[in-house]
């Protein structure tokens, strides 16, 4: 009789401990899954938009970069290594050391990348350079507002000034991963 009483008491404690351990394991798994989902939602989703605006009454144009936050949450971005190559000539734009806070939609921040004067456009159109194209390359670093998720991407664009209105084209094959 004593043996049955001992088994009954210990069996109940063992089942309680096992169910508590199972509940703890389930809670930990759920917490890991929710943290991963939360991180994916708050990760920065930023794409650069290169704008080329003609200068009135001249052939020149102004080149600028606008990082566009296409995600649902705010994030921070930084543009560095901005290089405008007009033919055989390189023009480096000073780096912005500050992080830009980007809202999900609304106010856009425009970073100037340089300008192409009338002489540069004429030289490209007449083919006076060895490399007869205009190239804009830069590095964009993004990070979430919690400083957890971030990435660094390199971009390269071709600025076409041969037509009436200058245009920018993304050229991933020219990226040098500087």
C-alpha positions, -999 to +999 in steps of 0.1 A: +000+000+000+029+023+008+043+017-026+011+028-044+009+060-023+046+069-032+040+062-069+008+083-069+025+113-053+056+112-075+036+105-107+015+137-102+046+158-095+063+144-126+033+151-149+031+186-135+068+192-140+067+178-176+037+199-185+053+231-170+085+223-191+064+218-222+046+252-216+079+269-211+093+254-243+062+265-262+065+301-248+102+303-257+095+291-293+066+316-297+088+344-284+116+336-308+091+335-337+075+368-327+109+385-324+118+374-359+085+386-373+089+419-354+124+424-368+112+417-404+085+443-401+108+470-387+137+464-410+145+494-433+131+492-468+148+521-487+154+527-524+172+556-539+156+578-565+180+597-587+166+630-600+180+649-630+166+683-634+175+705-663+188+740-656+165+765-673+178+782-705+211+761-706+220+725-715+232+718-680+214+698-653+214+692-615+217+657-602+203+648-568+195+616-548+164+611-528+163+581-505+127+569-505+114+548-475+090+523-490+085+505-457+058+510-431+081+523-403+106+551-400+143+543-405+177+561-409+198+564-440+232+577-449+246+585-484+284+583-488+310+579-516+289+600-540+309+602-572+298+619-604+319+609-633+315+631-664+334+615-692+370+611-680+366+635-651+356+625-615+338+648-591+335+637-555+306+651-534+315+656-497+300+628-475+271+635-452+283+621-418+248+625-403+220+599-404+189+611-423+156+601-405+132+589-432+094+588-426+074+560-443+057+585-466+056+623-469+085+646-466+114+635-488+150+645-482+170+654-513+208+650-512+226+670-540+251+649-560+264+676-583+257+694-615+266+689-651+273+722-668+268+731-705+304+723-714+301+688-700+268+681-718+283+694-751+314+673-747+294+642-741+272+648-771+302+654-793+321+624-780+352+642-767+360+617-739+375+582-739+346+570-717+318+590-732+291+587-705+280+603-673+280+579-643+267+585-607+278+560-581+272+561-543+269+540-512+236+539-492+237+527-456+203+521-439+195+511-403+163+507-383+154+533-357+163+507-330+198+504-345+193+466-350+187+459-386+209+476-412+226+471-446+250+487-470+242+488-507+261+502-536+244+519-566+255+531-600+234+551-624+239+564-659+229+599-667+218+602-703+220+638-716+217+629-753+180+636-756+159+667-750+154+659-713+182+643-692+173+609-677+189+586-650+191+548-656+200+523-629+230+502-640+236+473-616+263+458-639+285+488-632+285+485-594+321+481-582+313+472-544+337+499-532 
